[in-house]
Amino acid sequence: MNLLLLNLIILIYLLATVYLGYRGWRSTKGSEDYMVAGRKSHPYVMAMSYGATFISTSAIVGFGGTAGLFGMGLLWLTFLNIFVGIFIAFVFFGKRTRRMGHNLQAMTFPEFLGRRFNSQFIQAFSGVVIFLGMPLYAAVVLIGAARFLETTLAISFEMALLTFSIIVAAYVIWGGLKGVMYTDAMQGTIMLVGMVFLLIMTYSHLGGITTAHQALTDLAPLVPANLAAMGHMGWTVMPTLGSAWWWTLVSTIVLGVGIGVLAMPQLVVRFMTVRSNRELNRGVLIGGFFILMMTGVAFDVGALSNVFFVQQDGVIAIAAAAGNADSIIPLYINAAMPEWFVYIFMLTLLAAGMSTLSSQIHTQGTAIGRDIYENLKKEANSRDRATLLVTRVGVIIAIIIAVTLGYLLPESIIARGTAIFFGLCASAFLSTYAAAVFWKRATRQGAIASLITGTFASIFWLVFVHKSEATALGISKMIIGRDLLITQMPWPVVDPIVVAFPLAFVVMVVVSLATKPPEEDEVEKCFKGIE
């Protein structure tokens, strides 16, 4: 496939993206359209937007590469993504969130929590957590897309990063959530087709399913000595129970991302974009199949890339990638697949990156415009043009921060950065969110205490206890004179979510029971129409 044809494919894709962004702009008349797509989304559009927002280049490139390091154990994350991130999220949380969001006329996740507990503080604090915490996640999505563009098009990483971010920012600023969801649906469809092709071609290249998996099992003796000492036993078995490698896989990657998805602001708001529960029921099957094909294929292929690299170069995947797990999938695609597929897969990653990044910066923009700026105004107006302007400025600020971090962050950061943000969302928001939609006895004081406890417990653990971040940040060393506050195993490899989320949950229950119950009429207004 020559350069002319490649440019033609990219041009058609970008023109389609611009057109869908234009449609979103034309149909956006006010804040409700910009922030919750007018609450009239088609079930396919909603489900594909949810899935495409959920699955990004960080899942395909970052976690695919991490599977090349950890092996098939990452498929437990696929199970949680489908069971928790789709089934439980849509059936149990989604239906209540949709109804309650309509009752409260909420347009963002922080506003949903703030109105449920009648607290401006909750809305503003949640908005600040999102705006300050999400840039890391947005940056790693940018890095994932830029790394593949760098490898495939032979352009500089810096140029790939900048070009990609400008395109996404353009249609989010003008099209709002309608533009984001329209493009998400198209991009999700492209992603699905690309991953189906990748799965088929990988097994075909490695001699079939049985042969490929047996070959991967036989690579166990090639596990590097330093990883074996940490509990790595091969790419088709789980690490040694309780080992450092096991704790990293289970607590940080599987639980951190698998549970954290329930409280992701950019995903929760999707539930408030549909008319009725009927759309959510339809979305379960669409979303479940999409997540299976996205994460299941990425993790499967990432692990199996070890077989390819050993057969071709005599080294495992992480060695072929010179120690950078983020480069494993791009290297594998470019080395193992025919040229025409490389370009098709590039389009898949463009779609994956754009769909997630657009939702991230839209969420950050609404956090500034709706949850902080308008929340602090004495007289809020949901159709105030100033709010939309501030929101669009927030989008610009968000993309600038993400691009800056993209240039500064180290290698092999994609999966880790994603896990940090998912874990932070679970620790900060999940207890409050669950209590908001399921527990009428939950109080404002309990929600505030839980929100603050989960947020700062997670940050404390990252800064002083969890080895990966604490040693890199150096704050613990500067304050207490040593890298880690707690050095006894397994605590340095236990993810913050394992400590912060249960603590926030206990605080929510205890403080709520110890304080005055909310007014009955307020609670009934929130739960009206919810069985």
Buried (B, 14 or more C-beta within 10 A) or exposed (E): EEEEEBEEBBEEBEEBBBBBBBBBBEBBEBBBBBBBBBBBBBBBBBBBBBBBBBBBBBBBBBBBBBBBBBBBBBBBBBBBBBBBBBBBBBBBBBBBBBBBBBBBBBBBBBBBBBBBBBBBBBBBBBBBBBBEBBBBBBBBBBBBBBBBBBBBBEEEBEEBBBEBBEBBBBBBBBBBBBBBBBBBBBBBBBBBBBBEBBBEBBBEBBEEEEEBBEBBBBBBEBBEEEBBEBBBBBBBEBBBEEBBBBBBBBBBBBBBBBBBBBBBBBBBBBBBBBBEBEBBBBBBEBBBBBBBBBBBBBBBBBBBBBBBBBEEEEEBBBBBBEEBBBBBBBBBBBBBBEEEBBBBBBBBBBBBBBBBBBBBBBBBBBBBBBBBBBBEEEEEEBEBEEBBEBBBBBBBBBBBBBBEBBBEBEBBBBBBBBBBBBBBBBBBBBBBBBBBBEBBEBBBBBBBBBBBBBBBBBBBBBBBBBBBBBEEBEEBEEEEEEBBBBEEEBBBBBBBBBBBBBBBBEBBBEBBEEBEEBEEEBBEBBBEEBE
